[in-house]
Amino acid sequence: MTLAPTSRSQPLERERRPRLPRAPRARARRWALPALAALLAVAALAAVCFGAAGIAPGDALASLAARLGLGATPLDRVADAIVVELRLPRVLAACAVGAGLAIVGTVMQALVRNPLADPYLLGVSSGASVGAVLVLIAGLGVLLPVAAFAGALLALLATLGLAGAAGGATPTRTVLAGVVVASAAAALVSLVIFWRADGDAFREILAWLLGSLASIGWPGAAIALAGAALALPLLATGRLLDALSLGDGAAAALGVDARRTRWALLVASALVTGVLVSVSGAIGFVGLVVPHAVRLVVGSAHALLLPASGLAGALVLLVADTVARAAFDPRELPVGIVTALIGAPIFAALMLSGRVRS
């Protein structure tokens, strides 16, 4: 008669089992941020150098160093101005806008637990469009960022006011109110364009509505960097977003006031979006697709997902803007067209693979 193995042998068997290698996703998580930062640095240098007037990377770096008092620039006055006055502020603005939109998109998707949420959920971009169209029609393009931000802020206040008047600004009511405000603002924009826009004003309005960084200078870059700076505190909300992603009941059990936290983050996200779209227009798909794509690599923990999405958003928009600026020379596409051409098939592929779920 054979005896059954004793329980004392079971630990020995477990000890003899070979140790499994670390999962690929764990390695991806560890290297995600350094890899994205390195890719972004390379893309930024390439964007400064690439264009109708090609500039060697070493000369571009020397020119930038010369502006900091570190030696003399090897470039002539025209090439130096192209690097410092034209391309560098545009590169910084693209990085800032892309990072801010991707971070806000990640926050929005967690707050409303909806994979289709994006930074424009509360009607902010539509309100900014109203302000932008009005000043462009009036020939006051110099006031474009101020008017766009004022329109975005008014749209946010209208959304929150409508949600409150409807019985309380719950997440569902707030989102529905944002849809109402966005639809009304879009109708107003269409009316103004149909009634008054012609010639150059129409082309400027169309470029802004499609999203463009073509007219960005140092003042616009400063506004975009300010918007990205406003998004930085959102990087510290990873634990709160993880709790809210589990549902309000689970969040309350973890000590998170779901209603107050969601309200504060919705308002903060809308304000960041308002600042960003005031200089870039409504650039689509960055805040929608990038969080989903990054989530496949680093997982759903927001402590890592938020900064990774910010770096990836900056990289995506910088590459898209470089393509929009240089690939169709002498014409330049609005960058919103390029992001839509890239983002739509990627999002469709994510849907077909089952990676996007409600």
N, C-alpha and C positions, 0 to 999 in steps of 0.2 A: 504494500500500500504506500502510495506516494503522499508525502505531506505537503500541504499548501504552504506557500512561502509566508514566512512570518512578516509582521509589520516592521520588524527591525531592518529587513533588507530593503524596504522601499526607499528610505532616505539615501542608501548607498547607490541604488539605481539612479536616483535623480542626480546624485553628485557625478555619476559617470557620464551623463548626457553632455554632449559638446555644447558649449556656449554659442548661442546664435549670434550672428553679426548684428550690429546696430542697424536699425531700419533706415532705409534711404531717406525717409522724410525727416528723421531726427538729424541726419547730417545736413539735409537741406535747410532745416530751421537754423542750425548753428551758423551756416555760411551765407544765409540769405541776405542779411543786412550788409556785411562787407562786400559781397558780390554786387549787389545793387548799387552801393555807393561807388564802387570802382567803375561799373558800367556807366553810371551817370557822369562821372568825371571825364571819362573818355569821350562820351557823347557830347558833353559841353565843349570840350576842346575842338572836336571835329566840327561842331556847329559854328564856332567862331571862325574856323579856317575855311569852311566850305562855302562856296557861292560863286557868283559870276567873277568876282575878283579873288582868285585863290591865293591863300596866304599859308606859308609853311608853319607848322605847329611851333617850331622853335622861335620863329620871328614873332608869332602871336603872343607867346609867353613872355618874350623879352619886352614886347610893347606894353603888356600889362604890368610887368615889373617896373618899367620905366615910369609909369604913372604913379607908382608907389615910391619913387625916389631911388630905385635900385638899378642904377646904370642908365644907359642911353638906348633909345629905341632904334632898331636897325631898319625900320620902315620909313618911307617918306610920309609927308604930312597927310596925303589923301588916304593911303593904306592904314595909317595909324588911326585916323578918324573912323574908317570903316570898322576897325576892330573894336575901338573903345566907345564910340558914340552910336554906332548902328547895331552891330551884332551882339556885343556883350549885354547891353540892357535887355535886348530881346531874349537872349538865352536865359538870363536871370528871371525874367517875367514868365517865360514858359515853364521853367522849373517850379517857380512859386505857385503859379496857377494850377499846374498839374498836380503838385503835391497837395495843395489845399483841397482841390476837388475830390481827389481820391480819399483823403482822410475823412472829409465830410460825408462822402458816399458810404464809406464803411460804417460811420456812426449812424447814419440814417437807416441803413439796412438792419442794424442791430436794434435801433429804437422802435421801429414799427414792425420788425420781424417779417419783412417783405423783401424778397430778392430783387424786386423791380424798383425799389426805392433808390433815389439819386439826390444829388444836392439841390435840385430844382423842385423838390416835392411840395414846398409851401408857396409856390407862386412867385418866388423871389426873382427868378430870371425874367419872368414876364413883366413884373413891375419895373425892373431895370430897363427892359426894352422900351417901355412907354417913355421913361425919362430920356433915354438916348435918342429915340425917334423925334421927340419934340424939339430937342436942342439942335439936332441935325437939320430938321426942317427950317428952323429959325436961322440957320447959318451960324450957330454959336458952338461950333465943334470943340472949341477950347474948354468949354464947360462940360464936355461929355462924361468924364468920370464922376463929377459931382452930381450931375443930373441922373446918371444911371444908379448911383448909390442911393440917392434920395428916392427914386422910384422903387428900388428894391426894399428900402426901409418902410415906405408907405404900404407896399404890398404885404410885407410881414405883419405890420400892425393891423391891416385889414383882415388878414387871415386869422390872426389871434382874436381880433374883436368879433368876427363872424362866428368863430367856434365858441367863444364865450357866450354870445347872445343866443346860440342854438341850444344852450343847456349845460355848458361847461366845456372847457377845452381839453377833452379827452384826446388820446392819439388819433382815434378814428375820426372824430369830428374835426380835428385840426387838419388832417390830411384831406378830408372832403372839402373843408373850407378853402384849402390851398388850391384844389382843383377848380373851385368856383372862381376864385380870384384870378388864377392863371387864365381861365377861359375868357373872363371879362377883359383882362389886360390884353390878351392876344387879339380880341375883337377890336379894341380901341386902336391898337397898333395897325391892324389891317385897314381900319377906316381912315386913319391919318395918312397912311401911305397911298391909299387909293385916291384920296381927296387932294393931297398937296404935293406929294413927292414927284419929282421929275429930274432928269439929267443927272448931274453929279450928286445931288442929295439922295436920289434913289440908289445909286451905286454905293454910296457910303453907308446908307441904312442897311442895304442887303448884306454888305460885307460884315457889318457889326452883328446883325441878327444870326448870321451863319457862324460867327465866332472867328475873330482875327486878331493877330498880334502884329500886323504889318506896320501900324503907326506907333508902336511902342518906342518911347525914348526913356531917358532916365527918370522923369517924373512918373510916368506910368509904371516903370519897373519898381520904383519906390513904393507905390501903392500896392502893387502885387506882392512885394516882399512883406509889407505890413499885414496884408491879408493872410499870408502864410504864417507870419508870426502869431496872429490871432488864433490860428489853428493848432499851434504847438501845445497849449494846455489840454487839448482833446487827446493828446497822446497819453496823458496820465489817467484816462478814464477807462482803461482796459478792464479792470476788475468790475467796475460798475456795469459796463456793457456786457461782460460775461454773465453777470447776474440777471440783467434785463432780458438777455437772450433766452433764459430758461423760463420766463414768464413772471408775471407780477407776484404771484404767490411764492414762488421760489426765491425771488429777489427780496421779498419782505422777510422770509425766513433767514436770509443771509444778512439782514440788517440794512437793506437798501430801501429808501423811500422811493418807490418806483415812479409815482406820479410827479413828485417834485423834481427828481433827477431827469426824467424824460422831458419835462417842460424846459428845464434849464439847458439841456443839451440841444433840444430843438431850436431854441432861440439863438444859442451860440453858433450852431451850425448855419442857420439862416444868415446871421450877420457876417460870418466869414464868407459865405457864398456871395452876399451882396457886394462886399469889397472886391472880390475876385472878378465877378462878371462886370463890374464897373469899368474895368480896363480891357477885358478880353472878349466881352460878349458871351453868349450862352454856348459854350463848347460842350458838345454832347459826348456821351459814352465813356468819358474818362472816369467819372464818379460812379458809373454803373458797372462797367466791365472789369476794371482793374481790381476792385476788391474780390470779385469772384475768382479771377485768375490767380491772384496772390494766395487766396485761401487754399487753393489746391496744393500749393507748395509748403506753406508754413502752418497750415491748420487754422482752426477757428479761434484760438486763444487771442484775444484782442491786444494783449500786451505786446505781442510780436506782430500781429496782423496790421495794426495801425501804422507803426513806423515803416514796415515793409510796403504797405500800400502807398504811403506818401512818397517813398523813393521810386517805386514803380510808376506811380502817376507822373512824377516829374520826368522820368525817363521817357515814358510813352509820349507825353505832350511835346517834349523837346525834339524827339525824333520826328513826330508828325509835323511840327512846325518847320523843321529843317527841310523835310520833303516838300511841304507846301511852298516854301520860299525858293528852293533851288531846282526842284525836279522839272518844273514846267517853265523855266526861264525862256523868254523875258516876262511871261505872265506869272502871277502869283495867286495860288488858290487860298481862300479862307481856310484856316486850319481846321475849322469845324467840319468841313467836307472830308478832309483826310481822316480825322478821328472817326467819323461815321463810316467811311469806307473800310476802315480797319476794324472798328468795334463791332459793327453789325454781324459780319460773318463769324467773328470770334465768339460773340454771345450766342449766336445760333448753334455753333459747334458745342459750346458748353451745355446748352439746353438738350441737344440731341444725345449727348453722352450721359445725361442724367446728373450732371454736376450742379445744376441750378434747380433748387427745390424750394417750394413755399414753406 
